[in-house]
Amino acid sequence: MTQGVLAFALSFFLLGAAPQQQQPQQQANSAQQQSIPNAPAPSGLTDLKDEVTPGEGAAPAVNPQTTQQSQPPSHSEPSTFQQQPPIMPSKGENGSAFTIRIPVNYIVVPVTVRDKHHNLVSGLTWRQFKIYEDGQRQNIAYFSSDPVPLSVAFVIDQSLPADIMRKVNASLTAVTGAFGPADTIAVFTYNTSPDMVTDFTGARGPRIIAALDSSKRPGRDMGVPTVDGPFALGPQINGQDVDPNLDTQRGNSGTFLTVPKEVYPLNDAILAAARQLARQPKGRRRIIYVITDGRESGSKATQREVIKYLQTNNISVYGTIVGSSAIWGVGYLDKLHLPLLPTDNVMPRYIVMTGGSLEAELSENGIQRSFSEIAASIRSQYTLAYYSHQPAISEKRHSIDVVVDVPGLDVTAKPYYYPSLASVER
């Protein structure tokens, strides 16, 4: 009996105590499960179709608690400089939809990029360009690689020797084929003084063809002048002039002919073309194209004055050198300003100071080819622009330096500009 009671009590104790021992364990497991936090809901994930610009990619993630940059800034860049995406017009707009009128200088910089084989380089993006003014990096406010309509002032040297002039005359028919129907051309000539044959007109119109045809001249006779002997003076009888009007040099009291100084007013011709070109709309690329041997003599304007006018009005000078200056090596060595070389070729300085280019050709086919090559280089230019903080009117010249972050490329751009109200409105 006693054993039965004990067995019953023991079984009751085991059956009743087991649930009590499991309850703390279940509470501990429940507390452990509650202590695990829920995963945070995704934040900042919105509709990305309006957040990412095609072709640019998403902006890198930035930790707001970190102010250090991933790369140290360049020595020529301030530590706070950040390049903002520039305005990039849609295909075919050419920036014509943008009209900016603000009281600061808007500096437009055409840039030509070539590889080591002198081939034009296309396909670069704004991220690969850096532009500096007076050594300080500037924010690129506008970028485009689309062709821009051209306004070209064509300047023809009529003081060339007769044999060179014949080649130039024969090549003028190829000028219109090098430019597009949206381009405009004006024709200027110079011999002893500059002359405008026609104002700006359509590059493919009949007016420009007639103007180029009327610009053909025989050139100068480069024979050796006669300074003494019976042919140096006019007809005489007993030592007296038969007719003073027939004298080869009226007013000369000596017995020998004084050879007059030859005049090659290249500076005046470029300035005359630049003044007409400065009136063209600012949405067009302003170009002066010169066919000459580069000789300058007798101009009223100095080259320094003309270059300042060109830099103030965003005008670039291109040219085809002919005649003796086109002999291999002469035009190139002129750029180096080496001694004992011809110093009468002033074209290289115009080219370098305005960001243009120069071709040297001897043959008729070479002159024609130079038209198309220079026109192609102009159309392949990149257009960069930035807002300068310099005064709108100043006599101080500011330097411009354009750098491309691709090794082995040659960058051509104007090296200087003068502030002017002409550059405020675009």
Residue pairs with C-beta under 8 A, 6 or more apart in sequence:
48 58
51 58
52 58
53 85
56 85
69 79
73 79
73 81
74 137
76 132
76 135
76 136
76 137
77 136
77 137
78 136
78 137
81 137
81 139
83 127
83 139
83 140
84 139
85 126
86 126
86 139
86 140
86 141
86 142
86 143
86 385
87 95
87 98
87 141
87 142
87 143
88 126
88 142
88 143
88 144
89 95
89 96
89 97
89 98
89 144
89 146
91 146
92 146
93 146
94 144
94 146
94 147
94 148
94 149
94 283
95 142
95 144
95 148
95 283
95 383
95 426
96 283
98 142
98 426
99 425
99 426
100 106
100 425
100 426
101 424
101 425
102 387
102 424
103 392
103 424
104 387
104 388
104 389
104 392
104 424
105 387
105 388
105 390
105 392
105 419
105 423
105 424
106 141
106 385
106 386
106 387
106 388
106 423
106 424
106 425
106 426
107 133
107 385
107 386
107 387
107 388
107 400
107 417
107 423
108 142
108 314
108 383
108 384
108 385
108 423
108 426
109 131
109 383
109 384
109 385
109 386
109 400
109 402
109 413
109 414
110 285
110 316
110 355
110 378
110 381
110 382
110 383
110 384
110 413
110 414
111 129
111 381
111 382
111 383
111 384
111 402
111 411
111 412
111 413
112 120
112 355
112 357
112 377
112 380
112 381
112 382
112 411
112 412
112 413
113 120
113 121
113 124
113 382
113 404
113 409
113 410
113 411
113 412
114 120
114 121
114 409
114 410
114 412
115 121
115 408
115 409
115 410
116 408
116 409
116 410
118 410
120 376
120 377
120 380
121 409
122 145
122 380
124 145
124 382
124 404
124 406
126 140
126 143
126 384
128 404
128 405
128 406
129 140
129 143
129 382
129 384
129 402
129 403
129 404
129 405
130 137
130 402
130 403
130 404
130 405
131 137
131 138
131 140
131 384
131 386
131 400
131 401
131 402
131 403
132 138
132 399
132 400
132 401
132 402
132 403
133 386
133 388
133 390
133 398
133 399
133 400
134 398
134 399
135 399
135 401
138 386
138 387
138 388
139 386
139 387
140 384
140 385
140 386
141 385
141 386
141 387
142 383
142 384
142 385
142 386
143 382
143 383
143 384
143 385
144 382
144 383
145 382
145 383
146 383
147 379
147 380
148 283
148 284
148 285
148 381
148 383
149 180
149 182
149 183
149 184
149 283
149 284
149 285
150 179
150 180
150 182
150 183
150 184
150 203
150 284
150 285
150 287
150 375
150 378
150 379
151 183
151 184
151 185
151 186
151 200
151 277
151 280
151 281
151 284
151 285
151 286
151 287
152 179
152 183
152 184
152 185
152 186
152 203
152 287
152 288
152 289
153 185
153 186
153 188
153 200
153 273
153 274
153 276
153 277
153 287
153 288
153 289
154 175
154 185
154 186
154 187
154 188
154 212
154 289
154 291
155 188
155 189
155 190
155 269
155 270
155 273
155 288
155 289
155 290
155 291
155 292
156 168
156 172
156 187
156 188
156 189
156 190
156 215
156 291
157 168
157 189
157 190
157 264
157 266
157 269
157 290
157 291
157 292
157 293
158 165
158 189
158 190
158 191
158 215
158 217
158 219
159 190
159 191
159 192
159 219
159 220
159 262
159 263
159 264
159 295
160 168
160 219
160 220
160 292
160 293
160 322
160 323
161 219
161 220
161 222
161 323
162 218
162 219
162 220
162 221
162 222
163 219
164 219
164 293
164 322
164 323
165 217
165 218
165 219
165 220
166 219
167 322
167 363
167 364
167 367
168 291
168 322
168 367
169 216
169 217
170 364
171 364
171 367
171 368
171 371
172 212
172 213
172 215
172 216
173 212
174 368
174 371
174 372
175 185
175 208
175 212
175 371
176 185
176 203
176 204
176 208
176 209
176 212
177 371
177 372
178 371
178 372
178 374
178 375
179 185
179 203
179 204
179 375
180 203
180 204
181 202
181 203
181 204
183 202
183 203
184 200
184 201
184 202
184 203
184 280
184 284
185 200
185 201
185 202
185 203
185 208
186 196
186 198
186 199
186 200
186 201
186 273
186 276
186 277
187 196
187 197
187 198
187 208
187 211
187 212
187 215
188 194
188 195
188 196
188 197
188 269
188 272
188 273
189 195
189 197
189 215
189 217
189 269
190 265
190 266
190 268
190 269
191 217
191 220
192 263
192 265
192 298
193 265
193 268
194 265
194 268
194 269
194 272
194 273
196 272
196 276
197 211
197 214
197 215
198 207
198 208
198 211
199 276
200 276
200 280
201 207
201 208
201 211
202 208
225 257
225 259
226 232
226 257
227 256
227 257
227 258
227 259
228 255
228 256
228 257
232 248
232 256
232 257
233 241
233 247
233 248
233 249
233 257
234 241
234 242
234 243
234 244
234 246
234 247
234 248
235 241
235 242
235 243
235 246
236 242
241 247
244 250
248 257
249 257
249 258
249 260
252 258
261 297
261 298
262 297
262 298
263 297
263 298
264 295
264 296
264 297
264 298
265 296
265 297
265 298
265 299
265 300
266 290
266 292
266 294
266 295
266 296
266 299
266 346
266 347
267 296
267 299
267 300
267 301
267 302
267 303
267 305
267 306
267 346
268 299
268 300
268 301
269 290
270 288
270 290
270 306
270 310
270 317
270 350
271 301
271 305
271 306
271 309
273 288
274 288
274 306
274 309
274 310
274 313
274 315
275 309
277 286
277 287
277 288
277 313
277 315
278 286
278 309
278 313
278 315
278 422
280 286
282 314
282 422
282 425
282 426
283 426
285 316
285 378
285 381
286 313
286 314
286 315
286 316
287 315
287 316
287 317
287 318
287 356
287 378
288 310
288 315
288 316
288 317
288 318
289 318
289 319
289 320
289 374
290 317
290 318
290 319
290 320
290 347
290 350
291 319
291 320
291 322
291 367
292 319
292 321
292 322
292 347
293 321
293 322
293 323
293 324
293 325
293 326
293 345
294 319
294 321
294 325
294 331
294 334
294 344
294 345
294 346
294 347
294 348
295 325
295 344
295 345
295 346
296 303
296 344
296 346
297 344
303 346
303 349
303 350
306 350
307 349
307 350
307 353
307 354
308 397
308 418
309 315
310 316
310 317
310 350
310 353
310 354
311 353
311 354
311 397
311 414
311 416
311 417
311 418
312 417
312 418
312 420
312 422
313 420
313 422
314 417
314 422
314 423
315 354
316 354
316 355
316 356
316 414
317 347
317 350
317 351
317 354
317 356
318 351
318 356
318 357
318 358
318 374
318 378
319 347
319 350
319 351
319 356
319 358
319 359
320 358
320 359
320 360
320 361
320 367
320 370
320 371
320 374
321 331
321 345
321 347
321 358
321 359
321 360
321 361
322 360
322 361
322 362
322 367
324 330
324 342
325 331
325 334
325 342
325 345
325 347
325 360
326 360
326 361
326 362
327 362
328 360
330 341
330 342
330 345
330 360
331 345
331 347
331 348
331 358
331 360
332 360
333 341
334 341
334 342
334 343
334 345
334 348
335 348
335 352
347 358
348 358
350 356
351 357
351 358
352 415
353 414
353 415
353 416
354 414
355 412
355 413
355 414
355 415
357 374
357 377
357 412
359 370
359 373
359 374
361 367
361 369
361 370
384 402
385 426
388 398
388 419
390 396
390 398
390 419
391 419
392 419
392 420
392 421
392 424
393 419
393 420
393 421
394 418
394 419
395 418
396 418
396 419
397 416
397 417
397 418
398 416
398 417
398 418
398 419
399 415
399 416
400 413
400 414
400 415
400 416
400 417
401 415
402 411
402 413
403 411
404 411
417 423
